[in-house]
Amino acid sequence: MAVEAAAVSLKLPIFWTSQPRVWFAQAEAQFNLRHITADDTKYYHVLAALDQPTAERLLDLISAPPAENKYPAIRKRLLDVFALSRRDRAAALLRMRDIGLGDKKPSAIMDEILALVDDGKLCLLSEQIFLDLMPVDIRVLLAEDEFQDPRALARRADILWMARPQSTLNAVHKSQAVHKPSSSKQEEYKDFPLPKYRSQTHNAEGICFYHQKFGKEAPRCTPPCTFSGNFKAGRQ
């Protein structure tokens, strides 16, 4: 009676056509938790979890299910229809190289790769795809590592990834500070007003007002000016 009550209380989520293997793993966990082993019970729970488009794909099986082993039959059909084939998985692996890492952590990429390979074991190609998706600085640090424990390697890559943005940002800021183009100052001061009186435009050495104030970064020059190296400003 307890098993029957557990079966009545069980309601599986709608079947995931994009992740059929994961869905069945969760369904079977629910069966185990409730000690449900009867073939018919498992079959009808799965059938009840199919939406209309999915059920239509299995109409022949649903209309005439086998007398025995109904659950293995519907499970096999759903996996045959919706699970990726070996070639599909290989193509998905290769497409990952074109999509790139994006904003995903390395461990998330590793999870996706492991979901596509047979028995969760990386081959040489999948190892190289993971490395190719890493930024160059992280790839160099991981290149000599063994892939015996892919998830441990991915965790190490996560640590490197989390440390990377701040250092990269600092480097970018330093680069911008060092290489900030002089044109920015010219843009900033291009409309700087000329003093009203001629006596204010040049000092005793004959250097114009702009070069007195801004030196080599002067946005313009008022001739005649004796300042040397004032080619940036031109003559106005």
C-alpha positions, 0 to 999 in steps of 0.5 A: 500500500505504501508503494501504491501511495507513493506512486499516486503522489509522484508527478514527473515534470514535463519531458525535456526534449532538449535534455532527455538523458538528464530528465530520465536520470531525475525520473529514475531517482524519483522512482527509486526514492518511492520504491517504484519498480513496476514496469507499467507504473513507470511507463504510465508516469513517463507517458503522462509527462509527455506534451502533445508534440512529443507524444505525437512522435511516439503515437505508434508505441503509445497506441500499441505498447508491448505487453512487457517491458513498456518502460524500457521501450518508451525510454529507448524510443524517447532517447532515440528520437531526442538524444544527440547521436554520436555525430551530433555530439561531435558536431556540437563539440566543434561548434563550441570552438566557433561560439567561444568562451563568452562570459562562461566560467571554464568549469561551465564549459567543461560541464558542457564538454563532458555532457557531449563525450562518451561516458564522460571521458575526454578524448584528445580532441575534446581536451584540445577544444577546452584549451582552445576556448581558454584565453591565451594566458590561461591556456599557457598555464594549463597546457602541460596539465594532465586531464586525468581529472577534468573537473579538477582541471576546470576548477583550477582554470576557474581560479585563474579566470577569477583572478584574471579580470582584475589584473586585466582591468588594471593593465588596461587602465595603466595602458590607457593612462600611459598611452592616452593620446595628446589629441584628447587634450587638444580636443579639450582645449581647442576652444580655449579663449584667446586673451583679449589684449595682444600684450597678454598673448606673448611673454617677454621671450616671445612665447604665445599664450597657449604654449605658456599655458600648455607647453607641447600639448598646446591646442593652437599657437598664436604667431609669431611664437618662439616656442620650439616643437610646437608642430602639434598646435599648428599656426593660427 
